[in-house]
C-alpha cells in the first residue's frame, strides 16, 4: 500500500524550502503526496501564495483558513485556535500515514498539536535551531517534542534535538533545505530579473527583508524606522524590499515600508517574490539586510554578505559573511560601511556555508519512504543525565 505523506505549509518561504521534498514524494510511485495549505498562503493581503504551489504543478488537497484580520498578540492566539479546529477536521478526512512540517511558526504548531491527539506521526524539518528574539524559539522546541522523526541542518542542531530527549537514531543530519533550491533552480539573469520585477538594478543594490521581533514589546516599528533612516542616506543604491510575514505587529512594518517606497524612486516592495525571484535577487545584489533566517542559511552560498539586525536570529550558526549589528541608526550605518569595504568583500570568496552543500531533500525522502513508522508514536526519553531510557 502506498504511504500517504502529508506536507503542511503556511508561508511562501516555508514552501520554497519544502518544494523539492514535495516534488520527490510526488514523483515516487510508492508514495502518495498530500498537501495542506494554510496561513498566509490563503490571504489576499499576503499575495494568495497558494497559487504558486499550484503553478508548480502540485494539487492542494485541503486549505485550512486560520488567519484573522488582526496581528495583535490576541489575534495571533485566536488564529492558533482556529488552526487547531481546522486541522482536526482536515487530518480526519485525509488520514495521512505521516505529516511533514518545517520550522517554528504558529500555524505549524497548531497543525502538529492536532496531529498529536489524532495519533499521526510527525516528521519535523529544521528543528534544534535557536532564535532568541522570537517566540518561534519556544514553538520550534515544542514541535520537536511532538514529533517523531527529525531532520536537522547541522550537527549542533542534531545534538540539541537529542538534548531535548529525542532518540539519536531518529535524528537525521541532512543539511539546510534552502541549499537545494540554489543548486536545482535555474536562476534569472540580470535582464530577466529586471523584467520580472519591473525594476532596474543600479550600480549598488540591496535586498531588504525585516520581520518583527516577536518577543520584544513595541520595538518593531522603532527598529524598522532606524533601518529606513540608514537606507535613506545611501547614494546610488537600489533597494528591493520583501514585505514582512503575518507576525505580531507585522502590518505596522508593512505600512512603513510602503510609505518609504512611495517617497523613494530607488525602492520597490514586493508582497511575495517567490523562491526563483528571491534567490535571483540575492545573486544580483551586493548583500542582504534585515533579520530573516535566509540571510544566515542561504545567502552565504552565494558568497554575499548579510547584515543581520538585532536579536531575532541570535543563536543560529553563522558563516563569516554575516555582519551582526544592533537595531540603531549608528550600528546599521556602520554595518553598511563594513559590507561595502574592500577587506570584507575580498574575504567573501572564501566563505563556507555551515548549512552544507545541498542534497537534504533526497535524504529526507529516502527516510520518509523506508523508515518503519508503525511503532513510532510511543517515544522513549533519551536521558543524557542518567544515560537511562525512561518511558514518558
C-alpha positions in Angstrom: 0.0 0.0 0.0 1.3 3.5 -0.9 2.5 5.5 2.1 0.5 8.8 2.4 2.8 11.6 3.3 1.0 14.9 4.0 3.1 18.1 3.7 1.7 21.2 5.6 2.8 24.7 4.6 1.7 28.1 5.8 4.1 30.6 4.3 5.8 31.5 1.0 9.3 31.0 2.4 8.5 27.7 4.0 7.0 26.3 0.8 10.2 27.3 -1.0 12.2 25.2 1.3 9.8 22.2 1.1 9.3 22.3 -2.7 11.9 19.6 -3.6 10.8 17.3 -0.8 7.2 17.6 -2.2 8.4 17.0 -5.7 10.3 13.9 -4.7 7.3 12.5 -2.9 5.1 13.2 -5.8 7.4 11.6 -8.3 7.8 8.4 -6.3 5.3 5.7 -7.4 5.4 4.1 -3.9 4.4 7.3 -2.1 1.3 9.5 -2.2 1.7 13.2 -1.7 -1.0 15.1 0.2 -0.7 18.9 0.6 -2.5 21.2 3.2 -2.1 24.9 2.6 -2.8 27.3 5.4 -1.9 30.7 7.0 -0.5 33.4 4.7 -0.9 31.2 1.6 -4.7 31.8 1.7 -4.6 35.6 2.4 -5.1 38.2 -0.3 -3.1 40.6 1.9 0.0 38.4 1.6 -0.4 37.5 -2.1 -2.5 34.3 -2.2 0.7 32.4 -2.5 -1.1 29.0 -2.6 -1.4 29.8 -6.3 2.4 29.5 -6.6 2.1 26.0 -5.2 -0.4 25.1 -7.9 1.6 26.8 -10.6 4.5 24.5 -9.8 2.2 21.5 -10.6 1.0 20.5 -7.2 -2.5 19.7 -6.2 -3.6 21.1 -2.8 -5.8 18.6 -1.1 -7.1 20.9 1.6 -7.0 24.6 2.7 -7.2 25.4 6.4 -8.2 29.0 6.9 -6.9 30.3 10.2 -5.6 33.9 9.9 -7.7 36.7 11.5 -7.6 40.3 10.4 -5.5 41.2 13.4 -1.8 40.9 14.0 -2.0 41.6 17.7 -1.0 39.0 20.3 -4.7 38.3 20.9 -5.3 37.9 17.2 -2.4 35.5 16.7 -3.5 33.4 19.7 -7.0 33.2 18.2 -5.5 32.2 14.8 -3.8 29.3 16.5 -7.1 28.1 18.0 -8.8 28.4 14.6 -5.9 26.4 13.1 -6.3 23.6 15.6 -10.0 23.3 14.8 -9.4 23.3 11.0 -6.5 20.8 11.2 -8.5 18.4 13.4 -11.2 18.1 10.6 -8.7 18.1 7.7 -6.5 15.4 9.2 -9.5 13.3 10.0 -10.5 13.5 6.3 -7.1 12.9 4.8 -5.9 10.2 7.2 -2.2 10.5 6.3 0.4 8.0 7.5 2.7 10.8 8.5 2.8 14.6 8.2 5.8 16.7 7.3 6.3 20.1 8.7 9.1 22.6 8.7 10.3 25.2 11.2 8.7 27.1 14.0 5.7 29.2 13.1 2.4 29.3 15.0 0.5 27.8 12.0 2.7 24.7 12.2 2.4 24.5 15.9 -1.4 24.3 15.5 -1.1 21.6 12.9 1.2 19.4 14.9 -0.9 19.8 18.1 -3.9 18.4 16.1 -1.8 15.6 14.7 -0.5 14.6 18.2 -4.0 13.9 19.6 -5.0 12.3 16.3 -2.1 9.8 16.7 -0.5 10.8 13.4 3.3 10.6 13.3 5.2 13.9 12.6 8.4 14.4 10.7 9.9 17.8 11.6 12.4 19.7 9.5 14.9 22.3 10.7 14.5 21.6 14.4 17.1 22.2 17.1 17.8 25.8 15.9 17.7 28.8 18.2 16.2 32.2 17.6 16.4 34.1 20.9 14.5 37.1 19.8 11.2 35.4 18.7 8.6 33.2 20.3 9.3 30.9 17.3 12.1 29.5 19.6 9.6 28.0 22.0 7.3 26.9 19.3 10.1 25.1 17.4 11.2 23.1 20.5 7.6 22.3 21.3 7.1 21.0 17.8 10.2 18.9 18.3 8.7 17.3 21.4 5.5 16.4 19.5 7.4 15.0 16.5 8.8 11.5 15.8 11.4 11.9 13.0 13.8 14.9 13.0 15.7 16.2 10.0 18.3 18.9 11.1 20.5 21.3 9.2 23.8 21.0 11.3 25.5 18.7 13.8 25.0 21.3 16.6 21.2 21.2 15.9 21.3 17.4 15.9 22.8 17.5 19.4 20.3 20.0 20.6 17.4 17.8 19.5 18.9 14.9 21.3 19.4 17.1 24.3 15.6 17.6 24.3 15.3 13.9 24.9 14.8 12.6 21.4 16.2 9.3 20.4 19.5 9.7 18.4 18.5 7.1 15.8 15.5 9.3 14.9 17.5 12.5 14.4 19.0 12.8 10.9 21.6 15.3 9.8 20.7 16.3 6.3 21.8 20.0 5.9 19.8 23.1 5.0 16.9 22.6 2.6 17.4 26.1 1.1 20.7 25.0 -0.5 18.8 22.5 -2.7 16.9 25.4 -4.2 20.1 27.2 -5.0 21.5 24.1 -6.6 18.4 23.0 -8.5 16.7 26.2 -9.7 17.8 27.9 -12.9 18.1 31.5 -11.6 17.2 34.5 -13.7 19.9 36.6 -15.3 20.0 40.3 -14.6 17.9 41.3 -17.6 15.3 38.6 -16.8 15.2 39.6 -13.2 14.7 43.3 -14.0 11.9 42.5 -16.4 10.2 40.2 -13.8 10.5 42.9 -11.1 9.7 45.8 -13.4 12.6 47.5 -11.6 16.1 48.4 -12.8 19.1 47.5 -10.8 21.8 50.0 -10.3 25.5 50.4 -9.5 24.7 49.3 -6.0 21.8 47.1 -4.9 20.5 45.7 -1.6 17.7 43.2 -0.7 15.9 44.0 2.5 13.8 41.6 4.5 12.9 42.7 8.0 10.4 41.0 10.3 9.0 41.8 13.8 11.0 40.6 16.8 8.1 38.9 18.5 9.5 38.6 22.0 10.0 42.4 22.3 7.2 44.8 23.0 6.6 48.0 21.0 10.1 47.9 19.4 9.3 46.6 15.9 8.4 50.0 14.4 11.3 51.7 16.1 13.8 49.2 14.7 12.3 49.5 11.2 12.5 53.3 11.5 16.2 53.1 12.2 16.7 50.8 9.2 14.8 53.0 6.9 16.7 56.1 8.1 20.0 54.3 7.3 18.8 53.2 3.9 17.7 56.7 3.1 21.2 58.0 3.4 22.6 55.7 0.8 23.6 57.1 -2.5 23.2 55.4 -5.9 21.7 52.3 -4.3 18.6 50.4 -5.5 16.5 48.9 -2.7 14.4 45.7 -3.1 12.1 45.1 -0.1 10.2 41.9 0.7 7.3 42.6 3.0 7.1 41.1 6.5 5.2 37.9 7.5 1.9 37.7 9.3 3.6 38.1 12.7 2.7 40.2 15.7 2.9 43.9 14.6 3.7 42.9 11.0 1.1 45.2 9.5 2.7 48.2 11.0 6.0 47.4 9.4 4.3 46.8 6.0 2.8 50.2 6.2 6.2 51.8 7.0 7.8 50.1 4.0 5.0 51.1 1.6 5.3 54.7 2.8 9.1 54.7 2.3 8.8 53.2 -1.2 6.2 55.7 -2.2 8.7 58.5 -1.5 11.8 56.9 -3.0 12.1 56.1 -6.7 15.1 53.8 -5.9 13.0 51.5 -3.8 10.4 48.8 -4.6 8.5 46.5 -2.3 7.0 43.1 -3.1 4.4 41.1 -1.2 5.9 37.8 -2.4 8.9 37.4 -4.7 8.7 33.6 -4.7 11.8 31.4 -4.5 13.0 31.9 -8.0 13.0 35.7 -7.9 14.1 35.9 -4.3 17.2 33.7 -4.9 17.8 35.5 -8.2 17.8 38.8 -6.3 20.4 37.5 -3.9 22.6 36.5 -6.9 22.5 40.1 -8.3 22.5 42.3 -5.2 25.6 43.3 -3.1 24.1 42.0 0.1 21.0 41.2 2.1 20.0 43.3 5.1 17.3 42.6 7.8 16.7 39.8 10.2 15.4 36.8 8.1 16.8 33.3 8.6 17.6 33.2 4.9 20.3 35.8 5.4 22.1 33.2 7.5 21.2 30.0 5.9 21.0 30.6 2.1 22.9 33.9 1.4 26.4 32.5 2.4 26.1 30.0 -0.5 26.1 33.0 -2.9 29.3 34.4 -1.4 27.4 37.5 -0.5 27.3 39.5 2.7 24.4 39.6 5.2 23.7 42.4 7.7 21.8 40.7 10.5 20.0 43.3 12.6 19.1 42.8 16.3 18.2 39.6 18.2 15.6 37.8 16.0 18.2 35.3 14.7 20.5 35.3 17.7 21.7 31.8 18.4 21.8 30.4 14.8 25.0 29.1 13.3 26.7 31.8 11.2 29.1 32.0 8.4 31.9 34.6 8.3 29.8 36.5 5.7 27.4 37.7 8.5 27.7 41.2 9.9 25.8 41.4 13.2 24.6 44.9 14.3 22.3 46.5 16.8 18.9 48.0 15.7 20.2 51.5 16.0 21.0 54.0 13.3 24.7 54.3 14.1 25.1 50.5 14.2 23.3 49.9 10.9 25.2 52.6 9.2 28.5 51.1 10.4 27.4 47.6 9.2 26.6 49.0 5.7 30.0 50.6 5.6 31.6 47.3 6.5 29.6 45.5 3.9 31.0 47.6 1.1 34.5 47.7 2.4 37.3 46.2 0.3 38.5 44.0 3.1 35.1 42.4 3.7 34.3 41.9 0.0 37.7 40.2 -0.5 37.0 37.5 2.1 33.6 36.6 0.8 35.1 34.2 -1.8 36.4 32.0 1.0 33.1 31.8 2.9 31.9 28.3 3.8 28.2 27.8 4.5 27.7 25.9 7.8 24.4 24.5 6.5 26.1 22.3 3.9 26.2 21.9 0.1 22.8 20.5 -0.7 21.2 17.1 -1.0 18.9 17.4 2.0 15.7 16.7 0.0 16.9 13.4 -1.3 18.0 12.2 2.2 14.6 13.2 3.7 12.5 11.5 1.0 14.5 8.3 1.4 13.9 8.2 5.2 10.2 9.1 4.8 9.9 6.2 2.3 11.7 3.5 4.2 11.5 4.2 7.9 9.2 1.9 9.8 6.5 4.2 11.2 4.1 1.7 12.6 5.5 1.8 16.1 7.0 5.3 16.5 4.1 7.1 18.3 5.2 5.9 21.7 8.5 7.7 22.3 11.2 7.0 24.9 13.0 9.9 26.6 16.7 9.8 25.8 18.1 10.9 29.2 21.6 12.5 28.9 21.9 12.8 32.7 21.4 9.2 33.7 22.1 7.5 30.4 19.0 5.6 31.1 15.9 5.4 28.8 12.7 6.1 30.7 9.2 6.0 29.4 7.2 9.2 29.3 
